[in-house]
């Protein structure tokens, strides 16, 4: 055995990195990105060249007020809907079959029909029963389109949120109930202190989606003369025929939805960090 | 129940109008579906391409059409399309053109549907192991064959659940076209209640029709789901 190292092959450099070629995918990608950029520039250009100080000064404040109405509608309906939804979800899981069937019918009816139709039903339907509602002393509430829309939104989102709560509560393993029971906690305590906190964490993501859906579908309120952001925009367009107002509204809605989505993602990551491996 | 007599067929009742509206609602949803699915699939392919510029372009598309309220998208397509078309035609003649409400509704709902569908397809793509494509390549299939014979059947199976939900959403969203004076079920109901002063009754009927449509669709979709999942292992 002579010198073994002499026969070894010298280490070779790795082959040069294959240069990324301009394949069909990249050409298409760059082309499409270019189209987006052009569209973006066209939008900005049209916003500037079509800028009408009169229209802007007269209608932008109204749209901001409308934005406030939209925000109120969404926050109130989602939070009140959440409370209602919790009870509906509990009713859905009840052992009493009448209660659970009723809750099922409620959820099914609201999820299976269009929100716009529900708004019409409540708004115009209430108008048909003015005398009764006045006699019952609640006509002041149903007289305002805003209140009718708010009530419809609460009932609608409660149905969706009830499904979310039900799924997430049922996703908590049975062992949690059993463990709590063996520690001597009774059912209500177990539910509020052990099950619900864990369920809410799994419900975070779908709840975020529901809030975003609510922001978008709140635009439906404008159809029954509520001046939310969409309503104010429609008013501005019908009076000025200035198409830019729709573009402003689109930008505002997009910004709200994107911000919400990102904030919610951060929030969720923060709240579930103990679950990450 | 004298209210019920207003549901008579023909000139004295509103049943035929409601039926015509329902038919338009169904047609609109069915016409939107293939167009939305095709664009959704293309956008999802772009998202799964691995080419960054293509992914960016696809993500901008979804961000826009998932973020805008459907009603606003509809107005932008309807009035914006009207104005753009008028300007285009104005270059040649000075005749008046009108955008077809059905087409505007189809485009707007299709854009929204495709944005959501692309997310469903994109996550289904992620559910197909890369080894599947490599195996297809090793068997000598070209890219189209690999897509058609290996990827697509699995893609359908993985995305059918999400797409079923989107169909039900689409069916409900068609009601928005009633605000651009397209005679769908909800608008026919508006007309009926306006002339009879029976909003509670007519809107209840309309919502019930929507409910039945959803019920029929979920039955049908359930059957399709069973069919495309027939190769899957039965789980208890």
Interface residues (C-beta under 8 A of the other chain):
Chain A: X23 X25 X26 X28 X29 X30 X32 X33 X35 X36 X108 X109 X112 X113 X114 X115 X116 X117 X118 X120 X121 X124 X125 X127 X128 X129 X215 X216 X217 X218 X219 X220 X222 X223 X230 X233 X234 X237 X243 X246 X249 X250 X253 X254 X257 X258
Chain B: X46 X49 X50 X51 X52 X53 X54 X55 X56 X57 X58 X60 X63 X64 X66 X67 X68 X69 X70 X71 X72 X75 X76 X79 X80 X83 X168 X172 X173 X174 X175 X176 X178 X179 X186 X189 X190 X193 X197 X198 X199 X200 X203 X204 X206 X207 X210 X211 X214 X215
